[in-house]
């Protein structure tokens, strides 16, 4: 019998008002001027603020803990992957447009 591994993806659009608000409200203007806003957002995800932004996003339906395994930074979005164990997400089930569109069957 195949075991089920709960996985979740969260896609943040870099130019959205939510991301801009979270970035600029939690950082002081003179702190690390050489780091881009997207890099600050990625660092914030790795530091655990995802739970503050989206309570319950790190738990599945069975109340099992989902762990942050990957943060993919692209030009227009940041894709956060949560899972019980580190397994890859199938491209056709992914929110990541680079994975989804590369595996779509064009007729």
Kinemage of the C-alpha trace (Angstrom):
@kinemage 1
@onewidth
@group {chain A} dominant
@subgroup {mainchain}
@vectorlist {calphas} color= white
{ca unk a 1} P 0.000 0.000 0.000
{ca unk a 2} L 1.324 3.398 -0.961
{ca unk a 3} L 1.733 5.892 1.861
{ca unk a 4} L 0.239 9.345 1.539
{ca unk a 5} L 2.516 12.332 1.978
{ca unk a 6} L 0.670 15.600 2.554
{ca unk a 7} L 2.059 18.464 0.516
{ca unk a 8} L 1.113 22.104 0.204
{ca unk a 9} L 2.329 24.942 -1.970
{ca unk a 10} L 1.810 28.632 -1.331
{ca unk a 11} L 2.391 31.070 -4.170
{ca unk a 12} L 3.116 34.703 -3.274
{ca unk a 13} L 3.070 37.311 -6.039
{ca unk a 14} L 5.985 39.669 -5.501
{ca unk a 15} L 4.123 42.801 -6.591
{ca unk a 16} L 1.041 42.130 -4.480
{ca unk a 17} L 0.031 44.570 -1.767
{ca unk a 18} L 0.253 41.791 0.861
{ca unk a 19} L 3.919 41.073 0.113
{ca unk a 20} L 4.836 44.762 -0.072
{ca unk a 21} L 3.059 45.434 3.232
{ca unk a 22} L 4.749 42.527 5.001
{ca unk a 23} L 8.174 43.456 3.652
{ca unk a 24} L 8.106 47.135 4.438
{ca unk a 25} L 6.274 46.960 7.760
{ca unk a 26} L 8.729 44.435 9.228
{ca unk a 27} L 12.015 45.979 8.055
{ca unk a 28} L 13.669 49.202 9.051
{ca unk a 29} L 14.764 51.481 6.180
{ca unk a 30} L 18.505 51.449 6.915
{ca unk a 31} L 18.812 47.746 7.693
{ca unk a 32} L 20.608 45.706 4.990
{ca unk a 33} L 20.195 48.111 2.045
{ca unk a 34} L 22.041 45.711 -0.286
{ca unk a 35} L 19.448 42.930 0.061
{ca unk a 36} L 16.546 43.000 -2.406
{ca unk a 37} L 12.934 42.911 -1.255
{ca unk a 38} L 12.434 39.415 -2.661
{ca unk a 39} L 15.480 38.136 -0.779
{ca unk a 40} L 14.083 39.660 2.424
{ca unk a 41} L 10.789 37.900 1.782
{ca unk a 42} L 12.565 34.571 1.195
{ca unk a 43} L 14.565 35.009 4.400
{ca unk a 44} L 11.370 35.792 6.305
{ca unk a 45} L 9.809 32.554 5.013
{ca unk a 46} L 12.824 30.537 6.172
{ca unk a 47} L 12.719 32.286 9.565
{ca unk a 48} L 9.210 31.023 10.259
{ca unk a 49} L 6.917 33.975 9.689
{ca unk a 50} L 4.804 31.926 7.287
{ca unk a 51} L 2.889 30.646 10.312
{ca unk a 52} L 2.151 34.231 11.372
{ca unk a 53} L 1.002 35.236 7.888
{ca unk a 54} L -1.086 32.115 7.220
{ca unk a 55} L -2.060 30.373 10.447
{ca unk a 56} L -2.777 26.724 9.821
{ca unk a 57} L -0.852 26.572 6.551
{ca unk a 58} L 1.747 24.367 8.192
{ca unk a 59} L -0.768 21.665 9.207
{ca unk a 60} L -2.720 19.210 7.100
{ca unk a 61} L -6.250 17.884 7.637
{ca unk a 62} L -5.016 15.254 10.117
{ca unk a 63} L -3.280 17.927 12.245
{ca unk a 64} L 0.122 16.613 11.218
{ca unk a 65} L 2.903 19.175 11.022
{ca unk a 66} L 4.057 20.248 7.560
{ca unk a 67} L 7.634 21.434 7.277
{ca unk a 68} L 9.088 24.044 4.961
{ca unk a 69} L 11.267 22.216 2.439
{ca unk a 70} L 11.761 24.645 -0.395
{ca unk a 71} L 11.421 28.314 -1.222
{ca unk a 72} L 11.652 29.003 -4.945
{ca unk a 73} L 12.270 32.610 -5.919
{ca unk a 74} L 11.325 33.693 -9.439
{ca unk a 75} L 10.898 37.052 -11.158
{ca unk a 76} L 7.235 37.550 -10.322
{ca unk a 77} L 6.537 35.131 -7.484
{ca unk a 78} L 7.866 33.199 -4.513
{ca unk a 79} L 6.699 29.585 -4.250
{ca unk a 80} L 6.859 27.975 -0.797
{ca unk a 81} L 6.634 24.184 -0.560
{ca unk a 82} L 5.493 22.509 2.640
{ca unk a 83} L 5.428 18.762 3.181
{ca unk a 84} L 5.639 16.039 5.824
{ca unk a 85} L 8.744 14.614 4.142
{ca unk a 86} L 10.990 16.031 1.419
{ca unk a 87} L 9.436 14.733 -1.771
{ca unk a 88} L 8.993 16.407 -5.120
{ca unk a 89} L 5.672 17.822 -6.208
{ca unk a 90} L 4.269 16.459 -9.449
{ca unk a 91} L 4.457 19.148 -12.138
{ca unk a 92} L 0.811 18.910 -13.176
{ca unk a 93} L -0.309 19.417 -9.567
{ca unk a 94} L 2.005 22.313 -8.868
{ca unk a 95} L 1.106 25.983 -8.519
{ca unk a 96} L 4.512 26.886 -9.882
{ca unk a 97} L 3.822 28.097 -13.446
{ca unk a 98} L 7.295 27.031 -14.631
{ca unk a 99} L 6.583 23.430 -13.634
{ca unk a 100} L 2.946 23.407 -14.647
{ca unk a 101} L 3.337 24.986 -18.069
{ca unk a 102} L 6.394 22.939 -18.993
{ca unk a 103} L 4.486 19.701 -18.414
{ca unk a 104} L 1.123 20.731 -19.899
{ca unk a 105} L 0.038 18.856 -22.991
{ca unk a 106} L -0.559 21.325 -25.795
{ca unk a 107} L -2.864 20.018 -28.530
